[in-house]
């Protein structure tokens, strides 16, 4: 890492995986921070080189150095190494705010790893944060005050929409908004495949599928109508849409999505216990 004044680094990302990159890109695109004020640490030198080349942020191989330099820490390492990383940085954290995006890791485990009640927020963002369309839910630790919450909301509102809920709901949030972007990608791919089977060029089929999903989601958000009512609006009696819906119901599509969210939620709970 280049030598910098301590105050220049605003946010340090411990762990530089897909979620960290999504947040880095989102924060930069939103103009919330300048590249020189972001610092990423990771055990992979190649990964750090990629991030520096792509976003011109500062990098280091030392988690302790990253925590020492920054004002705010975002913990984004794999759940199985959270405890060792917390033990590594606890002496450097002081009164700095720690925001954890480690899937399934509860506030109590984070506090235990730091050996004290620190200012901790548990966050569950999702991949669309990379295009400033994320959905993030925050759960607040006992020592988090309005100033800490305001700072966290600044970061996550810059990359999408943010909600604050009780921590007991975070595993369900992980199963729904945390995991479901991948479910929707599968759905878009399948819709595009259907278009190709019907004779459309692949590129057009994918573009139509993606735009249709985007538009449908926008209708739900902006009209406030229940999805079932919007479905009925599109599905005319005896028409093409209701025939397609019947085919979906034959394939148990609702149960498949419910089961997917339930399975992801269960896995989040399992990760929290490891």
N, C-alpha and C positions, 0 to 999 in steps of 0.2 A: 504493500500500500504506500502511496506517495505520502510524504509528510504534510500534515494539514493541522490547522488549529482545531482544537477539540470542538469548538462551537460550530464549525463548518459542516460537520456530519450530523444530519438531522435524524436519519433512520438507518439502522443496521439490520440486515436480513441474515439471520443465522440459518444456513441451509438455502441452497439456490436451485431448487427443483422447479417444476412447472408452475406451482402456485406462487412461489416467490417471483418468478419471471413475469407472471401475469400481473402481479401487484406492482412490480417495478415499471413495467410498460404502462400500466394504467395511471399510476401516479405521475409519471413523466408526461404522458399525453394530455393529462388533465391540467398540467402546469402547476401542480401542487408543490413540487420540488424540482430543483435543478439536479442534473446528473451528478455533479461534483459533491452533492450533499447526501448521496446514497452510497452505502457501503454493503457489499455482500461477502459473506464468508462461506467457504465450502471445503470439503476434503479433496475435491477433484480440481486439480489445477487447470485441466482442459475446460471444465465447466466455467470456471472463473474467467478464463481467457475469452470464451464465447460471450459471456455477459458483458465484459468490458468492451469487446469489439462491437457488440450490437447496440449497447446503450451508453457507453462511455462512463459508466459508474466506476467507483473505486472498488477494489477487491482485496481480500486478504485470506490467508489460509488459517488464521488464528481467530477462533471465536472470542477469546478473551480480549484480543486487540480490538475487535469490532465493537464489543460492548463498552470497552473503555473509551472509545472514540465518539460514540453516538449519544444522542439525547433520548432516543426511543428505540426499543428493540423489538423486532418481529421474529418470533421463533417458528421456523418452518421446516425443522428437521423431521426425519421419519420417527414415528411413535416409539420404535424400539430403541432409539438412541437418545430420547428426550432426557432421561434421568442422568446419563453421563454428561450430556451437554450442560444441564442445569448445575451439576456439581462443578463443572469446569468454570462457569461464569459467575457463580454466586458471589464471589469476593469482589467482583468488578461492577455488579449491578447497582448497588447503592439504592437510591430512591428513584431510579429511572423506571418508567412505565414499560412493562413487558406485555406484548400482545402475542398470544400463541395461536397459530393456525394449524397446529399439529392435530390431525384427525383423531377423535376419540379420547384425547388426553384431558381429564377433568382438572378443574381448578385446584382441588385438594392435592392431586399428584404434583402439580406444578409448584404449589406452596411447599410441599414436603421436599421436593428436589432442591428448592432454594434455601431450605432450612429455616424459613421465616415467612411471615405474612407480608408479601411484597405487593406492589401495585400491579395487579395482573388482570388482563382481560383475555377471555377465551373467545376466539372468533372463528366462524365457519364461513369463509367466502367460497366462491366457486369459479370455475375456469373462465366464464365470460367476463370476468374482471379485466382480462387482457384487452378487451375491446370496450371497456368502460360500460359494460352492461351486466355487471355482477349482481348477485344476491348474497348479502352477508348478514349473518345474525351474530350478535354479541351477547356474551354472558359476563357479568361484572363481578370481579373479586371484591372482598370485604373492604379493602383500602382504596378502592377506586372512587375518586371524587368527580365533581362536575367538570373540572378542568381536564382530567384524564379522558373522560367520556367525550368531551368536545373534540379533543385531539384525535381520538380514534374515529369519531364520526367524520371528521375532515378527510381522513385517509380513505375510509371505505365509501363515503358518499362520492368521492372523486372517481371511483371505479364502479359505480352502480348504485343500488339502493340498499339501505341498511335498516335492520330492526334490532331491538333489544328485548331479549326474552330470558326467562329463568333457565338456569343451566340444565335442569332436568329434561328440557326439550331439545338439547343440542344434538343428541344422537339421532333423533327423528329428523332434525334439520339436515344433518350430514347425509342421511338416507335419501332425503328429498332434493333439496337444492344443491347439496354438495355433489351428489352422484348423478343426478338426473340429466345434466348436460350431456353426458355420455349416452344416456338412454335416448335423448332427443336426437343426437347425432346418428344413432342407429336407425331411428324412425325416419330421419331425412334421407339417409342412404337407401332405406327400403322403399320410400316413396319415389325416389329417383329411379330405382330399379324397376318399379312399376311403370313409370313413364317410359323407360327404355323398352320394356317389354311391349308397351302399347305403340312403339314406333318413334318416340322422340329421340333426338340426339342426346348423348350423355350429358354434355355441358349444359344444354338447355334444360334437361330434366332436373339436374341438380340445382340449378339456379331457381327454377320454378318451385321446387320442393322447399328450398331454404326460405325463399321470400314468402311463401304461403304460410309456413310455420311462424315466421317473424310477424306477419300481418295478423294471423289468428291470435297470437299472444298479445299483440298491441290492442286488438279489439277487446280482449278480456280486461286488460289493465285500464283502458281509457273509457270503456262504457260502464264498467262496474257490473255488468250483467253476469248471471251465472252461466258457465260454459254450456250447460244443457239448453238454456234458452237460445243462445247463439247457434248451437247445433241445429235446433228446430227451425231457426230462421233460414238456414242454408238448405235444409233437407225438405224439399217439396214432396208432396204426396205422389207416390209412384215414379219418382224421378231417379236420376243417376246417383245422387248423394246417398239417399236412403238405401239403395241397393249396395253401395260400397260399405255403409255402416253395418248392414246385415252381414256382409262378408267378414268385417272386423269382429263382430260379436261372435260369429261362428268360430273364430280363432281365439276367443277368450282374451281379447286385447286388454280389457279393464283389469282382469285378474292378473295378467302378465305384468302390467305396470305396478299394481298394488304389491304383488309379490316381489318385484324388483326393489321397490322402496323399503319393504319390510326386511329383505335380505341385507341390503346395504346398512340399514339401521342396526340390525343384529350384529353385523361385522364391526360397526363403529363401537358398540358396547364391548365387544370382545377385545378390540384394540386398546380400549381404555383400561382394561384389567391386566394387560401384559406389562 
